Amino acid sequence: MKKTVPIIIAAIIALALGMTARYFFSPSESTGPSALPEFNLPDLSGRERNISEWQGKILVINFWATWCPPCRKEIPDFIALQEQYAAKGVQFIGIALEDGEPVAEYAAATKINYPILLGGDNGIALAQQLGNNVGAVPYTVIVDRQGQIIHRHPGELSKQQITDIIAPLLN
């Protein structure tokens, strides 16, 4: 019994270090700009929306879920930033990774002022295609006016981080 305890502890430490390394050294973080692929997803009313609808704008595409505390924490900042930068060509787009009913209720309760698309399994596959190799939620990509993904971020983003990323793109 005494021999198995250190082995279990070592295994847990190794697993934790591996997961941490995978998170911090994810290839999605180190890749350069790449083109945003075209995709369609339904919005909360069931209408199919194509990403090309927002062509020429700076896009902040956020993959999220109502059951995700960090997702819920960053949404008020997204609402404020959408309001602040809409006239300058910035468009936030939320892609919910769950069913429509809880998303619609949450969007109405929090007065989300940007499009919410329902991704479900297609949204998970799209997030992976856009570099979310660790399956993180929230996951955000920022796209310049030319349709190039210039930033990928697994986990929560602060208002200041987003401002720092999009500010140089506003000119």
CORWOUR-V494004 format. One record per helix or strand. SS is the DSSP state (H for helix, E for strand). FROM is the first residue (numbers start at 1). TO is the last residue. If there is no record, write none. Layout:
ss/from/to
SS/FROM/TO
SS/FROM/TO
//
This chain:
ss/from/to
H/2/24
H/27/30
E/34/35
E/40/43
E/48/50
H/51/54
E/58/64
H/69/88
E/90/96
H/100/110
E/115/118
H/120/129
E/139/143
E/148/154
H/159/170
//
